[in-house]
């Protein structure tokens, strides 16, 4: 029997015996090579499969690694691909069927599924198919330009999660698990045109504001000139779009270094072309003679005053212009024009009263007693009735208070809040719980000379409708203001003497005011704090 077996083996392998004997010294090296090959196959296969998947989906390597981590999260994988849908009975008498996680592009997720879903020997879990199905519902990719995200792609990226027949609330409930699984510092849901997907921006480190890295100068005004005095391109949004300020009564609230001057100068410079056409007139009040000082050297403003007494005269002058215009405006029945609002024309030019340091002015008026209260009432009247007559107030302040502004506050349809320190005032101007909803001006870092005023001009604009919008106003340099002085040199110093007032009809007898429309001279300054020199009033 043995002889027969030996004869058989000799017949089969006889021709190879000389080669085997020659290879005998190399057997150890052959074995090492076989082991190395096995390791390459074992550990290289997931890499090759992942590479193929990355190339076909055009996913950067760093983002593909994040997707692998995400699929290993049990709740996410089980929601999209429940394990019970991938468990089947084995064929009778059939054994084996071991799960090789390394044959999947997502080996860690497959191993996690096998571990959390043990099955009996008579059943089989197809974990690789389960993970592959879940992977189709999740995309990790670079943020879109409209997502307003800047920074390292490994630290800031976007995750799209398909609803796949699930209630949106179910997907939203996974946000915390996503944050924990990936070690994120912050997640932010975003709205997209895809109603079948929930998209979130993931930040592994503090989110970078795209507005910080972009500082805009007066070239913004040259590249985007206002086409009408009622809409002024003055700033840029986080998405890089031009932000237009609608012409209305405007209040700018900013702390020291916040950049309130950027807003004032932006609106003035955009209106200059209409001033050249005699369709806009400017008046200015600046108690500290800071932001408006340069315009005193130009013919752009009818006058810029500093002292309280001069401010009283100027406010009274604008108030009378408004009343004269109101009395002279008649309805044009033939053209169907009810004159509810006046266009800026040479006959009825837009009047813009610019007030810097509104707080200082109001406190100074309070100190004057009844004469000051009368002026405050006139200013309130301009805010209440001026818009429809083409007369607007653009005011800026470093501090504010609900009682201080009184009835004036509700008439400021445009509110622009730059960097300041009070959450209470932030929410008072931008809306209830605005800071909690992400519109937090106190979170904007302070700007100073040491950091090159890095954050100046960044803030939120609140208009008549909608949520606030985060923007950065273009910066107007000293050189820009000097250019204005050179282009429009001063012609006359005296507003009420040398420079003629706006063309208005002669005054007529004033009709008596009804109780419903009369202005209470005392009411407007009721509750104002006592005046303390150079002391800011905060909530």
Secondary structure, DSSP 8 states (H G I E B T S, - for coil): -HHHHHHHHHHHHHHHHHHHHHHGGGHHHHHHHHHHHHHHHHHHHHHHHHHHHHHHHT--HHHHHHHHHHHTSHHHHHHHS-GGGGEEE--TT-------GGGSTTHHHHHHHHHHS---TTEEE-HHHHHHHHHTTEEEE---GGG--BS-TTTEEEEEEE-TTS-HHHHHHTHHHHHHHHT-SEEEEE--S-TTEEEEEEESS--B-TTTT----THHHHHS--SBTTEEEEEEETTS-EEEEESS-EEEE--TTS-HHHHHHHHHHHHHHHHHTT-EEEEEEETT--TTGGGGGBSSEEEEE-SHHHHHHHHHHHHHHHHHHHHH---BTTTTB--SS----SSS-EEEEEEESHHHHHHHHHHTTHHHHHHHHHHHHHHHHTGGGTEEEEEEES---HHHHGGGGGG--EEEEES-S-HHHHHHHH-TTTTTTT--GGGS----TTTTSTTTTEEEEE-SSS--EEEEE----HHHHHHHHHHTB---S-TTTTS---------------TTT---TTGGGTT-----TT-----
